[in-house]
Amino acid sequence: MTLKFKEPAPIVDHLNPLESMMQRFDEAATILGLDESTYNALKSPEKAVIVSLPVTMDDGKVQVFQGYRVVHSSKLGPSKGGIRYSMGVNLDEVKALAAWMTWKCAVVGIPYGGAKGGVQCDPRTMSDGELERLTRSFTGAMRDVFGPEKDIPAPDMGTNPQTMAWIMDEYSKLKGEASPAVVTGKPLVLGGSLGRMEATGRGVMVSARSAMAKLKMKPSEATCAVQGFGNVGSISAKLIEQQGVTIVAISDISGAYYNPDGLDIEEAIEYVVNHKSLDGFKGGKIITNEELLELDVDILVPAALEDQITEENAARIRAKLIVEGANGPTASNADAILEANGVMVVPDILANAGGVSVSYFEWVQNRLGYFWTEERVNRRADRIMKQAFDAVYKAARKHNCSLRTAAYIVAIEKVANTSKLRGIF
Ligand code: NAD
């Protein structure tokens, strides 16, 4: 018999997210004067579980998938973080993303630690039945890791509300009781929260508004370019436009669209609903995604992928304010260049934390068994984002550092103090 092996996961070692995260962690830890014991305790994840998941595929053959769950910290509460289905999933990536979740939850002050999970698979080539069997198998393997009081997954790349519904169902069956609070990002009918869909973009808008006020930038005179037009990019663009800002460029995988007089964002959203992408959108002149990043605008919102602003293009960025909708859109080696050029960067762990904040509200509502109106969700989420921005801004002034370093300082200090109170050694 000839065995056929799948191609190994791509190795992206030049932009290892764990190294990028650690560089920023180290910088903040140095400014804070973190003692060596706490430093060592915080940089290592509490738990890393690797499982092999045999799944019967539609052709009757069994394929074995590698699954990961890393709990970076549960010091502030049960750990929280998404599950990613992608061929690129590997332990280093999951470790970095788990730590990011710890800092993100700490910076916005929600009572969660950080975790992340992933399965190395290509969801685009799998049928719904295969995805369901894989998800149920993963949930079974993680039954002692997950739990409403222990570790609460959510959607990430390659997973969606349907995946969360399968996890919730399988976990509830295994425990013999209804456990909606074991996952967030569920469909509304299964206990999802109103406002969750718009929450990340809304938080980006609140961060942009707070930063504009600090920079004395008048929304009605400001221009903005948004990279990525999926959930985060399109909602951010819509809500920032509603603040009076002129959105002059948007982009997605099909390319970038530029109109110096302003694009009609509602029309662009409608276009994507009908055509699945911006391909063929006539609202603006076609430019490249690289050109979009370097436009002469006041605000830039990267809301697509990691490592878009790098050592190579950072010096050419003309925006005065960058609000990071995506996770990790700025490579760590670009930080110093942006800072030297006076660009204010609202970092990912602050700017896109609106999503996890409303996930927290979903969990609270599930445990209460009582659901809030969208107005209440939005009002409370806006308050969390505004308070977090102000705390980070204050820390940046105190330590004379960037908002990114300040966000890490606020987060690390909170987790370190909690660890000391609880006693770690
Ligand atoms: P999405 O899949 O809905 O949208 C991604 C968008 O990026 C799409 O418009 C896609 O066409 C575009 N894109 C892909 N490759 C591109 C390229 N090379 N150039 C330009 N555009 C490109 O994803 P999303 O949920 O909007 O997530 C976007 C980013 O925000 C990710 O980094 C994600 O981790 C982060 N994020 C999302 C949430 C959330 O609640 N959805 C929360 C926090 C952070």
Residues whose N, C-alpha, C, O or C-beta is under 5 A from the ligand:
A	BS01	NAD	T200 G228 F229 G230 N231 V232 G233 S251 D252 I253 N289 A303 A304 L305 G325 A326 N327 N352 G355
